[in-house]
């Protein structure tokens, strides 16, 4: 049974954006993209602007230093569809997401290519959001609360100085585990039993494989390449970022400048 939403439920556009996930044209001719709510069209009155904490590169260096000194294993985990596992939105806070005109509803199995410039059917239906949708103003915070609650319930302590950092320390003993959350990417360091416990907790959510940082397996986190050293240390560089830089010709800069007379 499909229940009609209240007339007061706000309507907001969505888009299949390649800003967050690049479009990939498959061999069958279909496209892969991420459905994103146009959060820039959501006014602040009914839906407050709530931001989730993000990680700092300085904290990454601290965690690697702790791991090197205490002999902890280090790795990263990427959470797939991070905002979907968040708690169900209260009925008063739900919105209707209107799909792009190249995704016809009701669905009949026919797909319209985003590159097709021909006529398209009029958009007359949308989706009533039950959980936070990617691009919503409060979606990152709802996801962060869901994830952090799961670890606090299992004995991890959330730092007050940086709420994106969680520590595992049995009573007055030394630190045996620490991890850093950056939206859907997590950097974790710990002894083997703690790493196993971390993987059991995070397995509740859909994630990629745990990627250990070793001398033969560098891992990218926050735009930096993290690599293990044979001497039980860790290195951090931005070689991949630097290699992607291209020189800018002076003539090109001048051609794109607008002269302003003072």
N, C-alpha and C positions, 0 to 999 in steps of 0.2 A: 504494500500500500504506500503510495506517495502522498505525503501531506504537504499542502500548499503553505509556504512560509507566510508569516504575518506581513501585512502590507507595509508596515513600517521598517521592514528589513532593508538596509541600504544595499544598493547595487554598485559594484566597482569592477572595473575592467581588469583582465588578466592578459598575459602575453606569454608566448613560448619564446623565451629570451635566450640568445646565445652569449649574453654577457656573463652569466654564471656558469654556463655549460655550453661549449661550442657545439654547433650543429654538426652532425655526422650523417652524411648520406650513405645509406647501406646499399648493398648490391641489389636489393629488391626494389630500390627507388624510394624507400621510406626515409624519414628524417627522425633523428633522435634529438630531443630538446627538453628543457626543463620548464614546466608551467610555473609562471611567476605572477603573483598578484601585484597589480600596479599600486604599490604602497604610497607612491607620490600623489595619488589621487584621493587617498583616504584622509579626510580632515582630522584635525587633532581633537575636535570636540567629542565625538562619540568613541574614539579609539585613541587613547593616550600614546604619546611617543615614549616607548619604553625600550631602553637599550640594554643589551647583554654585555657583560665584561669581556674584553678581548685580551689576548696575551701580548706581552712585550718581549722583544728579543733579549733584553737584559735578563729576564727570568729564565729563558732557555739556557743562557750561559751559566746561571746559578745552578740549575738542575744538572747540567752536564758536569759541573765542578763537584757537586755533591756525589754524583754517581761515580766519578773517577776516584774520589777520596775514600768512599765507603765500599767500593767494589760492586756497585749495583749494575744490573743489566738494564739497557735502555732500548726503547723501541717506540713506534708510533702506530696509531690506529685511526682510520678514517671512517666516520659514521655515515652510512648511506641514508638519504632521505631524512636528515636529522630532525626536521620540525614535525614530521608526521607522527612520531611516537609521543608527542606532547599530550598533556591531558586534554580531554574534550572541552571545548569552549562552552561557556555558559550560554543558554539560549538567547539571552538579551544582548550578547556580544557577537552573535553570528552575523555573517554578511553573505551576500550572493555574489559569486565570482562569475562574471560574464566572459565566456571563452572567446578567443579570436575567431574571426569569421571564416577561417579555413578549417575549423573543427566543427562540422555541422552537427546539430542536435535536433531531434533524437538521432542517436548513432545508428547508421544503417550499414556500416562496414565500408563505406566509400570514403576515401581520404583525399583531401584537396591539398596539393603541394603549396607551400607558402610562396613559392616563386611563380605560381600560376597567376597571371594578370587578368584572367577572364572573370565573368560575372560569378558572384557567390550568393548563396541564400542569405536572407535577412536573419540576423541574430535575434532570436526570440526566447531563448532559454539560457539558464545558467546553473551553477552548482551552489547549493547551500553549504557553507563551510561548517563541518563538524569539529575539525581540528585546525590548528594554525596552518596557514598556507605560506609557502616560501614567498617572501616579498612583503608580507604583512608587517606593520610597524612593531607589533608586540610579539611576533613569532620567535625571534632569537631569545628573548628573555624567558618565554614560556618553555622553550626547549632547554635552556640552561637550568631552570628551576627543576625540571623533570630529571635531568641527568645528575645534577648535584645532590638531589634528594636520595637517589638510588645509592650513591656512594656513602653519604652520611649515615644512612640506615645500616650500612655494613661496616661501620667503625672507622671510616676515613674522616679526618678532621679538616675542615675548610678554614684556611687562614683568613684572619681579619685584615691583614696588611695587603693581601692580594686574593680576592675571593675566587679567582680562577685557578688557584693552586690548592691541592689536597694532599695531605700527609698521612702516612700510616706509621704510627710509633707505639709499640706496646708499652704502656705505662711510662716509666722513666727511662726506658731503654733507648738505644740509638734509632735513628730513622731507618726504616726498612722498606719504605716505598714513598714515592712522591710523583704526582702527575699534574700536568698543566692542560687546561681546556682552552681551545681557541675555536669557537663555534662548533664545527663538526670534526675538527682535527685535535687529537690528543697525543701529548708527549708524556711517556710514563717511564719511570726508573724504579727498580726494586729488586729484592732478592727473588730467586726462582719461585718460592711458594706464594709470594705476594703478587708476582706477575701472573701466576695461574689464577689467583683469586680475582685480580683485576679483569682478566679475560672472561671469567665466569659471570661477573657482574655486567660487563659491557655486552655480553652475548645476548642479553635481553633485548637489545636494540640491534638493528641490522647494520653490520659493519663489514669492512673489508678485512683482509688477513692482517694479523699482527706482524709488523715489519721490524725485526731487530736491527739495531745499528751495530755494524761490525766493520772491520777494515775492508772486507770485500763487498759490503752492502751499504753504501751511503744512502741516506734517506732525506728527503726534502721536507722541511717544516718551517712555516712562516717565511718562505722564500729563501731559506738558507739550506745549504747542504750539510748534513750532520754525518760525520764519519768516525768510526772507531779507530784507535791507534793500536799497534801491536803491544805497546807498553802500558796497556790498560787505561789509556786516556781517550779523550775525544777531541775532534777538531770541528771547526765551524767555518764555512766560507760561502761566498756568493759567486763562485766561478760561473755557474750556469746563468745567473742574471747578467754578469758582466759580459759573457760571451754573446749574449743576445742584444747588446747595445750596438747601435750603428752610428757612425760619425755623421754629423750634420754639416753640410756645406754652407759656408758663409753666404754665398749668393742666394741660397734657398731661404735663409733667415731674412735677408734683406727684402726679397720678393714678397714675403708674407707679413712684413711690417707695415703698419699704417702710420704715415707721417702726421704728427700733430703739431700745428703751429701755436706757439705760446705768445 
